Amino acid sequence: MSKYQCKCGGLILPDFDSFKIGDEVNFMIEKRKVIDGGMINVQQNARTGIISKIDGDDISVQSNKKTYELFRYGITPKDAPGPIEYFRLGKCRCELDQEQKPCEE
């Protein structure tokens, strides 16, 4: 079992404050295109890259000779599940479930 997988079935979020220059990360690129009838075509691609610069919550990532300006919480470490997996499986709710107390009648 991965250190990012919880026994409840959800995924444990990585430590977003531990990123440093040179770390390999997963991220997602989204392209939007207006098509006929006012509809919008959205294309998402998962990518990997290496952190080249950190300025607060703004992180620059090099991937395939391109530099992407990303938000700290939109990337995950290389060994962690990618953003698509977090959307698909959801994050761990164990802490929230423990905080909820049964209603007393």
N, C-alpha and C positions, 0 to 999 in steps of 0.2 A: 504494500500500500504506500503510495506517495505521501510525502510530508504535507502535501497540499490537499489530501483527500481525508475527509472526516468520516467517522463510522456512521454518522447520520445520513450520509449520501451526498451531502453538499461539499463545496470546495472551500478550503481555508484561504483567506486572502493573504497575499505576501506582505512583507514589511516594506511599504512604499518608501520609508525614510532611509533604507539601507542602500539605495542605488548609488553607485560611484562611477566615475569615468572609466571606461574600458569594460564595463559589464555588458554581457550579451543579453538582449531582451526581446520579447515578443511584443508586437503592436499591430494595430489594424489601420488600414487606409480605406477611406470611404470616398467614392466619387458619385456625384449626383448629376443627372442630365434630364432636362425637361424634354418630354416627348409629346406627341400629339394628344389633344384633348385635355391639356393641363396636367397630365400625369407625370410623375417623376420616376425615373429609373435610378435605383440605388445599387451600386456595385461595391462590395466589401472584399478586401483582400487581406489575409493574415500575412505578416512579414516578420522577419527577424533582423536585428541590427546590433550595432555596438554604440554605447553612449559615448559621445564626443565632448559634450558640454552640459553643465548643470548650472542653472540660474534660478534658484528658488524652486518653484514648481514647474518651471519651463525646462524641458530636457531636449537636447539635440541628439538625434540618433542617425548614424551613418548606415546606409543599407544600399547595396548595389550601386555605389558611386553617387548616391543622392543623399542629401541631408534633410531629415524630417524634423520639424519643430513640434514636439508633443507635450502633453500635460502629464505630470508625474503619475497620476492615478489612471492613466489610459494605457500604461505599459505594465508588463509582468516579466519577472526573471525568465531566462531561457528554459530552466528546468520546471517552471510552473506551467499550469494550463494557460492557454491563450485566452484573450478576451471573449472569443466565441464560446469557449467551453464554460466560462462563468455565466454567460447569458443562457446557455442551454441547460446546465445542471443547477445553477443557483449557488449561492454561498451558504456556508455552514450557519445553522440557526440554533445550535446547541445553547449558546449563551443566552439568547433571547428566550428560548423555551424554559430555561432554568429560572429566569427572572419572573416569568408569568406564574402567578399563584392561582390555584383553583378558587372559583367563586364560592363564598360561604353562604349557605342558605339560611 
